[in-house]
Amino acid sequence: SLPHVSTGDLFRENKAKGTALGKKAQEYMDSGKLVPDELVLDMLFDRIGRADCAKGCLLDGFPRTLPQAEALAARLSGAETRALNLRVPDAKLVDRLTGRRTCRACGNIHHISHSPSKVEGKCDKCGGELHIRTDDALETVTKRLAVYREQTLPLEGWYRSRGLLSEVDG
């Protein structure tokens, strides 16, 4: 019953609305880099400050760096928190992301081998055009995995040392 708050969705929402923050975030995402903490925190804290998050939320794609985790812990001081680590081998991640096709009209997701559309290039839900997001290109995915190992992997130890980490076979 908790709202799902995805930082990626927040970035895309801001981009679609043409906000300066959305345009700046997209530059980083397209190159496979992490969006700087200041931009992420501004968008995220605005979103979790809304009424539907008053009883909590499920954060997706956040935190990705130790400073983000520390800022979140400070913001949610005293609130019950848990971190879920979805373990997936790199080869599976590459397959999942590079095979993903997203509908330009409704955002529905297909996969070229795991959940192909009935008509190639067309969304089963609305008939819209399916496309490859720029952040799903092989070069970008490879860069994202390297950035993950460098900047996000340390969060496992940070959350584990606080007894807040749960691991799931993804």
C-alpha positions in Angstrom: 0.0 0.0 0.0 3.1 2.3 0.0 3.7 4.5 -3.0 6.6 3.5 -5.3 9.0 6.4 -5.7 11.5 5.8 -8.5 14.3 8.4 -8.9 14.5 7.4 -12.6 10.8 8.2 -13.0 11.3 11.5 -11.1 14.0 12.4 -13.6 11.9 11.5 -16.6 8.9 13.3 -15.2 11.0 16.5 -14.7 12.4 16.1 -18.2 8.9 15.7 -19.7 7.8 18.8 -17.9 10.8 20.6 -19.3 12.2 21.6 -16.0 15.8 22.7 -15.8 16.4 20.0 -13.2 15.0 17.4 -15.6 17.2 18.5 -18.5 20.3 18.5 -16.4 19.6 15.0 -15.0 19.0 13.6 -18.5 22.5 14.7 -19.6 24.0 12.6 -16.8 21.7 9.6 -17.4 22.3 9.6 -21.2 26.1 9.3 -20.5 25.7 6.5 -18.0 26.8 8.7 -15.1 25.0 9.1 -11.8 23.0 12.3 -11.4 24.8 14.5 -8.8 23.5 14.1 -5.2 22.3 17.7 -4.9 19.9 17.3 -7.9 18.7 13.9 -6.8 18.1 15.0 -3.2 16.1 18.1 -4.3 13.7 16.0 -6.5 13.5 13.1 -4.0 12.8 15.2 -0.9 10.2 17.2 -2.8 8.5 13.9 -3.8 8.5 12.2 -0.4 7.2 15.4 1.2 3.9 14.9 -0.6 0.8 13.6 1.3 0.8 10.1 -0.2 4.2 9.4 1.4 3.1 10.4 4.9 3.0 6.8 6.0 6.1 5.8 4.1 7.2 4.8 0.6 9.3 2.3 -1.4 12.3 4.1 -2.8 13.6 2.7 -6.1 17.1 3.7 -7.3 17.9 5.6 -4.2 20.3 5.9 -2.4 23.1 5.3 -4.9 26.0 6.9 -3.0 27.1 7.1 0.7 26.3 10.8 0.9 22.8 10.1 -0.4 22.3 7.4 2.2 23.6 9.7 4.9 21.3 12.6 3.8 18.3 10.2 3.7 19.1 8.8 7.2 19.3 12.4 8.5 16.1 13.4 6.9 14.2 10.2 8.1 15.8 10.2 11.6 13.8 7.9 13.8 11.7 6.5 10.9 11.8 2.7 10.3 14.0 2.0 7.2 15.2 -1.0 5.4 17.5 -1.4 2.3 16.8 -4.2 -0.2 19.7 -5.4 -2.3 18.6 -7.2 -5.4 21.4 -9.5 -6.5 21.6 -10.1 -10.3 24.6 -11.2 -12.3 26.0 -8.5 -14.7 25.2 -10.6 -17.8 21.6 -10.9 -16.8 21.4 -7.1 -16.2 22.9 -6.4 -19.6 20.4 -8.7 -21.2 17.4 -7.3 -19.3 18.3 -3.7 -20.0 19.5 -3.9 -23.6 16.5 -5.9 -24.6 14.0 -3.6 -22.9 11.6 -1.7 -25.2 9.5 1.2 -23.7 6.3 2.6 -25.2 6.7 6.3 -26.1 3.0 6.9 -25.4 2.2 5.1 -22.2 5.5 3.9 -20.8 4.6 0.2 -20.9 7.6 -2.0 -21.0 8.3 -5.1 -23.2 11.4 -7.1 -23.7 12.5 -8.5 -27.0 12.9 -12.1 -25.7 11.2 -12.2 -22.2 8.0 -10.4 -23.0 7.9 -9.5 -26.7 5.1 -7.4 -28.1 2.5 -9.1 -30.3 3.3 -6.7 -33.1 7.0 -5.9 -33.4 7.7 -2.3 -32.4 4.1 -1.7 -31.1 3.0 -1.6 -27.5 0.4 -4.3 -26.6 -1.2 -1.9 -24.1 -1.9 1.1 -26.3 -0.4 0.5 -29.8 2.2 3.2 -29.3 5.7 3.0 -30.7 8.3 1.0 -28.7 11.8 2.4 -28.5 15.1 1.8 -26.8 15.8 4.3 -24.0 19.2 6.0 -24.4 20.1 4.7 -21.0 19.5 1.1 -22.2 22.1 1.2 -24.9 24.9 -1.4 -24.4 27.6 1.2 -23.9 25.6 3.1 -21.4 24.6 0.0 -19.5 28.3 -1.1 -19.3 29.2 2.3 -18.0 26.3 2.2 -15.4 27.6 -1.1 -14.1 31.1 0.3 -13.6 29.7 3.3 -11.8 27.6 1.0 -9.7 30.6 -1.0 -8.5 32.6 2.2 -7.8 29.9 4.4 -6.1 26.9 2.2 -5.0 28.4 -1.1 -4.0 29.9 0.5 -0.8 26.3 1.0 0.4 25.9 -2.8 1.0 28.5 -2.6 3.9 27.0 0.7 5.2 23.5 -0.7 5.5 24.7 -4.2 6.6 26.7 -2.6 9.5 23.5 -0.9 10.7 21.5 -4.1 10.5 19.3 -2.6 7.8 20.2 -4.7 4.7 18.0 -7.5 3.3 19.3 -9.3 0.2 17.0 -10.8 -2.5 17.9 -13.0 -5.5 16.9 -10.8 -8.4 
